Amino acid sequence: MVCVPAIKNLIREDKIPQIATVMQTGAQFGMITMEKYVDELEKQGLVAFEDD
């Protein structure tokens, strides 16, 4: 997460659940969600998931 004005505003207004949406649209600022990053690592073969 990059602390851009939109993120600051959401934190200030206690709208924490909306941060993920801003992160998804904030790729131009270098933002990426954990889920998206893990998906990319899996596609590259760097991580694998096992079912127990």
Secondary structure, DSSP 8 states (H G I E B T S, - for coil): ----HHHHHHHHTT-GGGHHHHHHH-GGGT---HHHHHHHHHHTTS------
